[in-house]
């Protein structure tokens, strides 16, 4: 459901939340290597997040990337909205136009009534789940989770 770009962005933010929480900046080559994401591709993702003030970046020998906000101020919804757009939370599950516009005048798709509540639960989950929350959950599973 999420694009690879969005998944990479989420992984990078979790990584930066874990390793740059003290204000340390981490270079793109280190992030790229540790997360196994191609450097040029990751660079584009991170620069987009810098433009949106989710991340900060510093140039130079001790430069790199860090969180631009506290981890509890960055929700998964914020990331998805920036990277993939809000269509993830609005579009019809099977791609029919009437459901995408949510016009009650038109007949909706056969899965609309069953998927609507699930879509709302997903929306709520993404809104409520923060980078800090994910990091808090990781403390019990550090040996199982590979960023």
N, C-alpha and C positions, 0 to 999 in steps of 0.2 A: 504494500500500500504506500509506503514512503519510498521516495527515490533513493538511490545509492548516495547521491549528493547530500541529501538530508540526513541519512544515517551516518555518513562521514562527519557531518557538522555536529551532530549530537555526540558522537564518540570523541571528537576533538574538544568539545566543550567540557565533557566529563573529565577528560585527560587534563585539560588546563585547570579545571576546578580542583583537581586532586594535587597537581604539581606546581601550580602557580598561585596558590591561595595566599601566600605571604608576600605577594607583590613581585615575585621573581618572574622574569620574562623567559620564555622558552623558544628557542629557535625553530624555524620551520623544518629544517632537516632532521632535528631530533624528534619532533612530533611525527613527521612523515615516516621516519624509520620505525619508531615505536608502535605506530598504529598501522603500518604497512599500507599507507595511502600514497599514491604518486605525488611527489612534491609540487609539480606545477598545478595539478588539480586541487590539491589541498590549499595552495596559495590563493587560488581564486575564491575558494569557499571562505577562507579566513578573512580575506580582504573585504568580502561582502559583509561579513559579520562585524568587521571594524567600522565600515560605513554606517551600519545600523546601530553602532554604539554598544553592541553586545560584548565585543572584545576591544582591547587596546593593543597597539603595536608600537614598538620602539625600534628605530634603525640603529645600526652600528654594531660593534663587536660584542657588546653585552645586550644587544637588542633581541627582540622576539615578540611573542604574543602572550597575553594574559587576559583574564576576565575583565571586562569593562564595568561590571556590576557584581554585586554579591550573588553567590550561587542561588540563594533563596529568592532572588528577584528575576531569575531567568527560567521561564517555564518551557516545557517541550513545545507548547503551543507557539511561543514566541519564535522558536527556531523553525518549526514547520511553516509558519506564516511567512517568514523571511525567505526561506529556501524553496519551498514547494508551493507556497501560496495557500489561501484559504479554501481553495477548491476541494482539498482533501476532506474538509468538514461540510461541504455544501453539495457537491455533485452527486448525481444519481449513481447508485451502485453499479447499474448495468449500462449507464451512459445515455439514457433517454432525456431529451430536452425538457419535457414538462416537469420532471422531478428536479432538475437542476435549477429551474426558476421558481419552484415551489408555488406555482399558480394553482390555486384551488379550483379554478374554473376548468382546468384541463384534467383529463384522466391521468392518474399517476401510474407508474410502472407496477408490475405485479409483486415486487418485493418491497415497495416503498413503505407500506404500513408495518412490516416486520423489521426493516432496517432502520427506520426513523429513530426508535428508542436506542438502538445500538450506536447509531451515529451520535446521539446526544450523550451517551455514556463515554464514547471516545473523546468527544469534545471536552467533557468535564475532566476526564483523566489527563488529557494533555494540558489543560489549563492549570490543574492542581499539582502536577508533577514537575518539580524543579530540579535543577542540577544539584543543589544542596541535598535535596531529598534522595536523589539517586546515589549520591556519594555516601549518605548516611546508611542507606541500605546495603552498600557494597562492603562495609566494614565486616559484615558477617561472612562474606563470600569472596574475600580477596583472592584466595587460592583457586577459585572456580572461574572467576571472570577475567577474561583477557580482553583488554581494550583493543 
